[in-house]
Amino acid sequence: MLEAQKHRRMQNMKCYAYIAAFAVFQTIIILVFALTVLKIKTPSVKLTSVTVDRLNSATTPSPSFNMTLTAEIAVKNKNFGHFKFDNSTATVSYGGTAVGEAFVPMARAKARKTRRMNITMEVTSERLSGVTNLSNDLSSGTLTLNSYAKLSGKVHLMKIMKKRKSAEMNCTIAVNLGSKTIQKVECE
């Protein structure tokens, strides 16, 4: 009888040891999952392509330009949850002065996907006053513009965790005035 009780107690102890080992193993798996998959990263945004729809420029009597640009913005979400961002504005500047704006509508970039959207920018030199390089740039045939946008929103992970993140875009656009095309687009 004593032998049977000892044997049964040993089996119970083995069972408890297996349960404890399984609980420790599950805790380690959950911890690794939380530290790798659930780490929230900042989404990125950049201009993937820009086309010139309309372009007028003049060097005399006063240097000026007026153009309509269509740009494709790509919001890359590297998270395991979607990134929902609010309405924003993309600003185009020349020599540090804003010369155009475009409305960026609120949208949602799905988990581990890239959301692409087209925006139209009206760019004009009317806001520029006393910029001495404008005449030289227009005469050279290449106009360098900077584009900036900040998309603020929330990353939603597993419908439980929400974290505010902001994606910023800072791009340089070189416009060839002679051929009325975009020479290059570089984003940081």
Residue, then its C-alpha position, 0 to 999 in steps of 0.5 A: m500500500l505504501e509503495a502504491q502511494k509513493h508511486r502515485r505521489m511521484q506521478n503527481m510530482k512529475c505532472y506538476a513539474y511538466i505543468a510548471a515547465f509548460a507555464v515557464f515555456q509559454t511565458i518565454i514565448i509570450l515575452v519574445f512575441a511581445l518584444t519583437v512583434l508588438k514593438i511599434k515602429t514609426p511608419s515612413v512616407k515619401l514621394t514615389s513619383v511626381t509629374v508636371d501637369r502644367l508649367n509656365s515660367a518667365t525670366t522677364p520682366s520679373p522672374s516667375f513660375n506657375m505649375t501644377l504637380t501630381a505626386e504619388i505619396a507612399v505611406k509604408n507601415k512596417n507594423f503588425g497593426h494598421f496606421k490610421f492618420d489624420n488629414s494633413t498638408a504637404t507643403v512645397s517650398y522654394g528657398g525656404t518660402a512656401v510656394g504651394e500646398a496640397f491636401v493629404p486626406m485621412a486614410r489607413a495603411k494596412a498592417r505591413k503594407t504600403r498605402r499609395m495616394n495621389i495629390t495635386m499641388e498648385v505651385t506658384s512664385e507669387r509668395l516669393s518676394g526679393v529672392t535673388n536666386l530665382s532669376n538664375d535658377l529659371s535661366s539655368g533651366t532647373l528649378t529645385l523645390n522642397s516638399y514636406a509633409k507630416l502625417s500624424g495618427k495612431v498605430h493599432l495593434m491587435k485592436i488592443m494597443k494604440k500608440r500615436k506615431s508621426a511619419e515625416m516626409n522631406c523630399t527634394i524635387a528638381v524640375n526641368l523647365g525646358s522639357k517640363t518634366i521632373q529630373k529627379v526626386e530624392c527623399e530623406 
